[in-house]
Amino acid sequence: MESVERFEPTRESLMQYSTPQWFKDAKLGIFIHWGIYSVPAFANEWYARNMYQQGSPEFKHHAETWGDHTQFGYKDFIPMLTGENFDPESWIDLFKRAGAQYVVPVAEHHDGFPMYDTALSEWNAAKMGPKRDIVGELATAARHQGLAFGVSNHHAEHWWFFDGGRKFPSDVQDPRYDGLYGPAVEASPAASHTSEEWANKDWRPRPDAKFLEDWLARCCELVDRFQPNIFYFDWWIEQAVFEPYLQRFAAYYYNHVADPVLQYKLEAFPTGTALLDIERGKLSDIREDYWQTDTSVSYKSWCYVEDDHFKSVTTLVHDLVDVVSKNGNLLLNVGPKPDGTIPPEASERLLGLGEWLAINSEAIYGTRHWKTFGEGSTTVGGHMREHEDKPFNAQDIRFTSREQTLYAICLGWPGESTVIKSLGSGSPISAGQIESIGMLGSSEALSWSQREDGLHITTPSQRPCDHAYTFKITLNDATL
């Protein structure tokens, strides 16, 4: 794309941004956490940091399993990230079968090891470990199969990520490995990842200009190399010292990629200048500014770990429906094994989600939120709060809409009939406006009546699918 330099690195200029329609239509993407941290397969993707934090379970596990930190450090896992079974086309085929419309691999995590061929560090997956440009190969495969492609950059946290290795004898202190371990500047207690501390926007120590310029260069290199439809930032960039660099990057990205989607967390960007992402959490109501939630198919970790616990397909379907009803997208993560295979538990969940979407896609892709997100119980709003959500049931209904059609999705089988309370005789939709009501996946004619207490609808004699059930309410005029 030829640069038109429409955007300048100022808040006022960035306010021209608007979320592109393709992203609002897409609804579902796949996130990929695959890197050196996949090799130890213990605890979570923060193993790289916590293995150097004295007293942590990771520190103890590392010493007992791999030996002294001076003899076997994080760097020594790199040759074990073989990727011998990595097949980008088969990955993308699986994601398409799951119903995903875009894919976002982590290009560089907090550990400072890019999973692509970069000119800015000798420590990268193209030169070490799998010795392949993982991100580049995924970009080619995704676009070959018609998916939008994005990248995720988490380099900001690299400033302090390996600081524990400075406090006792370890390979972090060996200058030969500075290219991997980086500054490893002592972090404040706020690096412990609690929600209260995430709100602290002024952590110490602040990255210096050299680090910030390198951070910016890595981000811009990703734009130049891959022309990513999506650019995802993790947390910590909301520190005040990043602000001018964020503005410079946003302007660069918006000026060099067609219909871009720049994603941020917390308050890193002002509302209206980029797209808000909520990690492992949702919203309790509709947000008029478009948004996204990112979560994983499993509970314990973003990357592959040996003893992870996986969510049910029902939970994933309900997550997607709830988010879409509130004007958002779902970015769903998988963590491949070191050899490049995707765990069967993850594949099974993705395929189960795809089976549901094969029947109910009309109520998801290309839809918009209605006047209300739905009825029944809702989710707890905010970052890292999905563990507080209660399971949904048949009384929980979510709405999506398009043109003259309203979709009412029951998050449980309602039995022989259901009552949609939001569509009673005093609702925005009158009986005279309803042309027909059916259920997606079923050809049976459904009887219905609008009463004061709600819209009463019979259900088909057989369930057309599992997990959630979509009533398609077609209107005879464009009232939505």
C-alpha positions in Angstrom: 0.0 0.0 0.0 1.4 3.4 -1.0 1.7 5.7 2.0 -0.7 8.6 2.0 0.5 10.0 5.4 -3.0 10.8 6.4 -2.3 10.4 10.1 0.1 12.4 12.3 1.5 11.3 15.7 -0.9 13.3 17.7 -4.1 12.5 19.6 -6.1 14.8 17.5 -5.0 13.3 14.3 -5.4 9.7 15.5 -9.0 10.5 16.4 -9.7 10.2 12.7 -9.4 6.4 13.0 -12.5 4.2 12.8 -12.7 0.4 13.1 -13.0 -1.1 9.6 -16.1 -2.9 8.6 -14.2 -6.1 7.7 -13.2 -6.5 11.4 -16.7 -5.8 12.7 -18.0 -8.5 10.3 -15.3 -11.1 11.2 -16.3 -11.7 14.8 -13.8 -14.6 15.5 -10.0 -14.8 15.4 -7.3 -17.2 16.6 -4.5 -16.2 18.8 -1.3 -18.3 18.9 1.2 -18.4 21.8 4.2 -20.5 20.5 7.8 -19.8 21.6 10.6 -20.9 23.8 8.3 -20.9 26.8 6.4 -23.9 25.2 9.4 -26.1 25.8 9.5 -26.4 29.6 5.6 -26.7 29.4 5.3 -25.8 33.1 3.0 -23.3 34.8 2.5 -20.8 32.0 4.1 -18.6 29.4 5.8 -16.5 32.2 8.1 -19.4 32.9 10.9 -17.3 31.3 10.6 -14.7 34.0 9.6 -16.9 37.0 12.3 -19.5 36.6 14.7 -16.7 37.8 12.4 -15.5 40.6 13.9 -17.1 43.7 11.3 -19.0 45.8 8.8 -19.4 42.9 7.5 -22.8 41.9 9.1 -22.3 38.5 12.5 -21.6 40.2 12.3 -24.8 42.2 11.0 -26.8 39.2 13.8 -25.5 37.0 16.6 -26.3 39.4 15.2 -29.8 40.1 14.4 -30.6 36.4 17.1 -28.8 34.4 19.8 -28.0 36.8 21.8 -24.9 38.0 20.8 -21.6 36.5 24.4 -20.8 35.5 24.6 -24.1 33.5 21.1 -24.3 32.0 19.3 -21.1 31.5 16.3 -20.0 29.4 18.5 -19.8 26.3 19.2 -23.5 26.5 15.6 -24.3 25.7 16.0 -22.8 22.3 17.4 -25.9 20.5 14.4 -27.9 21.9 11.9 -25.7 20.1 12.3 -27.9 17.1 9.1 -27.2 15.2 9.7 -30.4 13.2 5.9 -30.9 12.8 5.0 -27.3 12.2 2.8 -27.1 9.1 1.3 -23.6 8.7 -1.2 -24.7 6.0 -2.7 -27.4 8.3 -2.8 -24.9 11.2 -4.7 -22.4 9.1 -7.0 -25.2 7.8 -7.9 -26.1 11.4 -8.6 -22.4 12.2 -10.8 -22.0 9.2 -12.8 -25.1 10.2 -13.2 -23.5 13.6 -14.8 -20.6 11.9 -12.0 -18.1 12.4 -11.8 -15.1 10.1 -8.4 -13.9 11.2 -5.3 -15.2 12.9 -2.8 -13.4 15.2 0.4 -15.2 16.2 2.6 -13.8 19.0 5.5 -12.4 16.9 7.5 -11.6 20.0 6.6 -12.3 23.6 8.1 -10.8 26.8 11.0 -13.1 26.5 12.5 -11.0 23.7 12.7 -13.9 21.2 11.1 -13.0 17.8 9.4 -15.8 16.0 10.3 -14.3 12.7 13.3 -13.3 10.6 14.3 -9.9 12.0 17.2 -7.6 11.2 17.1 -6.2 14.8 18.3 -9.3 16.8 20.4 -12.4 16.1 18.2 -14.2 18.7 15.2 -15.2 16.6 13.4 -18.3 15.3 14.7 -17.9 11.8 18.3 -18.4 13.0 17.8 -20.6 16.1 15.5 -23.3 17.3 13.2 -24.2 14.4 15.3 -22.1 12.1 12.2 -20.9 10.2 10.4 -17.6 9.8 7.3 -18.8 11.7 5.4 -15.6 11.5 6.2 -15.2 7.8 5.1 -18.7 7.0 1.8 -18.2 8.9 1.2 -14.9 7.1 1.5 -16.6 3.7 -0.7 -19.6 4.7 -3.4 -17.4 6.2 -3.7 -15.2 3.2 -3.5 -18.1 0.9 -6.6 -19.6 2.6 -8.4 -16.2 2.8 -7.9 -15.3 6.4 -6.9 -11.9 7.6 -3.5 -11.8 9.3 -2.2 -10.0 12.4 0.8 -9.9 14.7 1.2 -9.5 18.4 4.1 -7.6 20.0 4.9 -7.9 23.8 8.4 -6.5 23.7 7.6 -3.6 26.1 7.8 -5.9 29.2 11.3 -7.2 28.1 12.8 -4.1 29.9 12.4 -5.9 33.2 11.3 -9.4 32.4 14.6 -11.2 33.3 15.4 -9.0 36.3 15.4 -12.0 38.7 18.5 -13.4 37.1 20.5 -10.3 38.3 20.0 -11.2 41.9 21.8 -14.6 42.1 24.3 -16.4 40.0 22.7 -17.1 36.6 23.3 -16.9 32.9 21.4 -13.7 32.7 24.5 -11.9 34.0 26.7 -13.3 31.2 27.1 -10.5 28.6 27.2 -13.0 25.8 23.5 -13.4 26.2 22.5 -9.8 26.5 20.8 -10.0 23.1 18.3 -12.4 24.5 18.0 -11.3 28.1 18.0 -7.6 27.5 18.3 -4.9 30.1 16.7 -7.0 32.8 16.2 -3.9 34.9 14.8 -4.5 38.4 11.0 -4.2 38.2 8.7 -2.7 40.8 6.4 -5.1 42.7 3.7 -4.1 40.2 5.2 -6.6 37.7 3.4 -9.4 39.7 0.5 -9.2 37.3 -2.4 -8.5 39.7 -5.4 -6.5 38.4 -5.0 -3.7 41.0 -1.4 -3.2 40.0 -2.3 -3.2 36.3 -4.0 0.1 37.0 -0.8 1.7 38.1 0.2 3.8 35.0 3.5 5.1 36.4 5.7 2.1 37.2 9.4 2.3 37.9 11.8 1.9 36.3 11.0 3.7 33.1 12.5 2.4 29.9 15.2 4.6 28.5 15.3 6.2 25.1 17.5 3.5 23.6 15.0 0.8 24.6 12.0 2.7 23.4 13.5 3.5 20.0 14.4 -0.2 19.7 10.8 -1.1 20.7 9.4 1.3 18.1 11.8 -0.1 15.4 10.7 -3.7 16.1 7.0 -2.6 15.8 7.6 -0.8 12.5 9.6 -3.7 11.1 6.6 -6.0 11.7 4.4 -3.5 9.7 6.9 -3.3 6.9 7.5 -7.1 6.8 4.0 -8.4 7.1 1.5 -5.6 6.4 -0.6 -6.9 9.3 -4.3 -6.4 9.1 -4.2 -6.5 12.9 -1.5 -5.3 15.3 -2.1 -6.4 18.9 -0.3 -4.9 21.9 -0.1 -6.5 25.3 -0.2 -4.5 28.6 2.5 -2.2 30.1 2.6 0.1 27.1 0.2 2.3 29.1 3.2 3.7 31.0 3.4 7.4 30.4 6.9 7.2 28.9 5.5 5.1 26.0 2.9 7.7 25.0 4.8 9.6 22.3 6.2 6.4 20.9 2.7 4.9 20.7 1.5 7.9 18.8 4.4 7.6 16.4 3.7 3.9 15.8 -0.1 4.3 15.4 0.4 7.0 12.7 3.0 4.9 11.0 0.8 1.8 11.0 -2.3 3.6 9.9 -0.4 5.3 7.1 1.1 2.1 5.8 -1.6 -0.6 6.0 -5.1 -0.6 4.4 -8.0 -0.9 6.9 -5.8 -1.6 9.9 -6.9 -2.7 13.4 -4.6 -1.6 16.2 -5.5 -3.3 19.5 -4.6 -2.1 23.0 -5.4 -2.9 26.7 -6.4 -0.8 29.6 -5.8 2.9 28.8 -2.8 2.8 26.5 -4.7 4.7 23.8 -7.5 7.2 24.1 -10.9 5.9 23.2 -11.5 6.4 19.5 -7.9 6.2 18.4 -7.5 2.4 18.4 -9.5 -0.7 19.4 -9.9 -1.8 23.1 -9.1 -5.4 23.9 -10.0 -7.0 27.3 -7.9 -9.9 28.4 -9.7 -12.9 29.8 -12.8 -10.8 30.5 -15.8 -9.3 28.9 -18.2 -6.4 29.3 -21.5 -6.4 31.2 -23.3 -4.4 28.5 -23.0 -3.1 25.0 -20.1 -0.8 24.2 -20.8 1.5 21.4 -17.1 1.7 20.4 -16.2 -1.6 18.9 -14.0 -3.9 21.1 -12.5 -7.3 21.4 -11.9 -9.9 24.2 -9.0 -12.3 24.1 -9.1 -15.5 26.0 -7.8 -19.1 25.6 -9.3 -22.5 25.0 -7.7 -23.5 28.3 -7.7 -22.0 31.8 -4.2 -22.2 33.1 -1.9 -20.9 30.4 -1.7 -19.1 27.1 1.1 -21.5 25.9 1.2 -25.2 26.0 1.7 -26.8 29.4 1.4 -30.4 30.2 -1.3 -30.3 32.9 -3.6 -27.6 31.4 -7.4 -27.7 31.9 -9.5 -27.0 28.8 -12.8 -25.2 28.5 -15.9 -26.9 27.1 -17.1 -26.2 23.6 -20.3 -24.9 25.2 -18.3 -22.3 27.2 -16.5 -21.2 24.0 -19.8 -20.9 22.1 -21.3 -18.9 24.9 -18.3 -16.6 25.1 -18.5 -15.9 21.4 -22.3 -15.2 21.5 -22.1 -13.0 24.5 -19.3 -10.9 23.1 -20.9 -10.5 19.7 -24.2 -9.4 21.3 -22.3 -6.6 23.1 -20.6 -5.2 19.9 -17.3 -7.1 20.1 -15.1 -9.8 18.6 -13.6 -12.9 20.2 -9.8 -13.7 19.8 -9.4 -17.3 20.9 -6.0 -18.6 21.8 -4.3 -21.9 21.3 -0.8 -23.0 22.5 1.1 -25.5 20.2 3.6 -28.0 21.5 7.4 -27.4 20.9 7.3 -29.7 17.9 4.7 -27.6 16.2 1.6 -29.8 16.8 -1.6 -28.4 18.2 -2.7 -30.4 21.3 -5.7 -32.6 20.5 -7.8 -31.1 23.3 -7.4 -27.7 21.6 -8.2 -29.0 18.2 -11.3 -30.8 19.5 -12.6 -27.6 21.0 -12.0 -25.6 17.8 -13.7 -28.1 15.7 -16.7 -28.2 18.0 -17.0 -24.4 17.8 -16.8 -24.7 14.0 -19.6 -27.3 14.0 -21.9 -24.9 15.9 -21.0 -22.0 13.6 -21.7 -24.1 10.5 -25.3 -24.0 11.6 -25.5 -20.7 13.3 -23.1 -18.5 11.4 -25.9 -16.3 10.0 -26.5 -15.0 13.5 -22.8 -14.2 14.1 -20.8 -13.0 11.0 -21.7 -9.6 9.7 -24.3 -8.9 12.4 -24.5 -5.9 14.7 -25.8 -5.5 18.2 -29.4 -4.7 18.8 -31.0 -2.2 21.2 -30.2 -4.5 24.1 -27.6 -7.3 24.3 -30.1 -9.7 25.7 -31.8 -10.9 28.9 -31.0 -13.2 31.8 -27.7 -13.2 33.6 -24.7 -11.4 32.3 -20.9 -11.5 32.7 -18.7 -9.6 35.1 -17.1 -6.7 33.2 -13.4 -6.0 33.2 -9.9 -7.5 32.6 -9.0 -10.9 34.0 -12.4 -11.5 35.5 -13.8 -14.4 33.4 -13.3 -16.7 36.3 -16.1 -14.9 38.1 -18.7 -15.7 35.4 -21.4 -18.1 36.2 -22.6 -20.7 33.6 -25.4 -19.7 31.3 -28.7 -21.5 30.9 -31.8 -21.5 28.8 -33.1 -18.3 30.4 -30.1 -16.5 29.1 -30.8 -15.0 25.7 -28.5 -12.9 23.5 -29.5 -10.7 20.5 -27.8 -10.0 17.2 -29.3 -8.3 14.2 -28.9 -7.6 10.5 -31.2 -5.5 8.2 -34.8 -6.9 8.8 -33.7 -9.9 11.0 -33.4 -10.2 14.7 -31.6 -13.3 16.1 -32.4 -14.4 19.6 -29.8 -17.0 20.8 -30.8 -19.2 23.8 -27.7 -20.3 25.7 -29.4 -23.5 26.7 -32.2 -25.7 25.3 -35.5 -24.1 26.4 -37.6 -27.3 26.2 -40.9 -27.3 24.3 -41.2 -23.5 24.2 -39.6 -20.4 25.4 -40.6 -16.8 26.4 -38.4 -13.9 25.2 -39.3 -11.3 27.8 -37.7 -8.4 25.9 -40.1 -8.9 23.0 -43.4 -8.6 24.7 -46.3 -6.4 23.5 -44.6 -3.2 24.8 -41.3 -3.9 23.1 -39.8 -2.1 20.0 -41.1 -5.0 17.8 -44.9 -5.5 17.5 -46.6 -8.7 16.4 -47.6 -7.0 13.1 -44.0 -6.5 12.2 -43.1 -10.1 12.5 -43.2 -12.0 9.3 -41.9 -15.4 10.4 -40.0 -17.1 13.2 -37.8 -20.2 12.7 -34.8 -21.8 14.3 -31.5 -22.0 12.4 -30.7 -25.6 11.5 -34.3 -26.7 11.5 -36.9 -26.6 8.7 -39.9 -26.9 11.1 -42.5 -24.2 11.2 -42.7 -22.6 14.7 -45.8 -21.2 16.2 -45.6 -18.0 18.2 -47.7 -15.4 19.9 -46.8 -12.0 21.4 -48.2 -11.4 24.8 -47.6 -8.8 27.5 -45.0 -10.9 29.3 -43.0 -11.7 26.2 -42.8 -13.4 22.8 -43.9 -17.1 23.2 -42.3 -19.5 20.7 -42.5 -23.2 20.3 -39.3 -25.1 19.6 -38.6 -27.8 17.0 -39.2 -31.4 17.9 -35.4 -32.1 17.6 -32.5 -29.9 18.6 -30.6 -28.8 15.4 -27.3 -28.5 17.2 -25.7 -28.3 20.7 -24.6 -25.5 23.0 -26.9 -22.7 21.9 -30.0 -22.3 19.8 -30.9 -19.4 17.5 -34.4 -18.2 16.8 -34.5 -16.2 13.5 -37.1 -13.5 13.7 -37.8 -12.0 10.3 -39.6 -8.7 10.1 -41.6 -7.3 7.2 -40.1 -3.8 7.4 -36.7 -2.4 8.2 -37.3 -1.5 11.8 -33.9 -2.7 13.1 
